[in-house]
Amino acid sequence: MGIKERADYRKKRIVANMARNFKDAENWDLYFWQDLSPEQRLSALVAIRKDIEKVVKARSRSLDVNKNSL
């Protein structure tokens, strides 16, 4: 699944909350994650790790380009 497809998929599944304060936000976040199955939580973690790897690679390439232009 490419970036565009993942973005479209996430937009269809997004869940949002408007908290009155940080404590409300924490409680909502805790409930959200506890309401997911272990498989769903693991899948979210894997997706986040893959996204982080892509960011790190992109930053590394950007730094390499900047070094070469000096």
N, C-alpha and C positions, 0 to 999 in steps of 0.2 A: 504494500500500500504506500503510495507516494504522499508527499507533504500536502498536496491539494486535497486528496481523498481523506487523509487523516483530519485535516482542518474541517472539512465538510461534515465528517462523521461526528467530530467533537461538538460542532455547533448544534447539531441535532440533539445531542445528549446533555448539553450543559445544564448544570443545576446552580442556581444563584441564591444568595441570601442577602438581606439588608439588615445589618445588625445595628442596634442602638449604641453599643459600646464594645470594648474589646472582650469583656467577659461573655457577652452574648455571642460574639463571633467565635470564641473558643468553644463554647458549648455546642454551637451549631456544627462546627467543624468536627468535633469529637463524635457527635451523633451521626454525621454524614459518613465518616469512615467506619464507625462501628456497625452501621447498617449494611455495609457491603459484605459480601462473602469473602473468605480468605483468598479465593481465586481472583476475585475482582481487585482486591487490594494489591495482590502480587502483580497482577497485570498492569495496574497503574504504576507501581514501582518500576517495573521493567520499561514501560513507556517513558517514564521520566528519565531513567538512566540512559536510554537510547538518545533522547533529546539532548541531554547534557553532553554525551559523547560527540554529537554533531556540532554543538556549540564550541566545544574544546578544539575540535579539528578545524572548524572555520576560523577560530581565533588564531590558531597556530599558522594556518595558511596566510592569514592577514599579516601576522608578524613577520613571516618569511618574505612576503612581498615588500613590506616596508623596509626591512633590512637590506634587501637587494637594490632598493631605489636610492639608498644613501650613497 
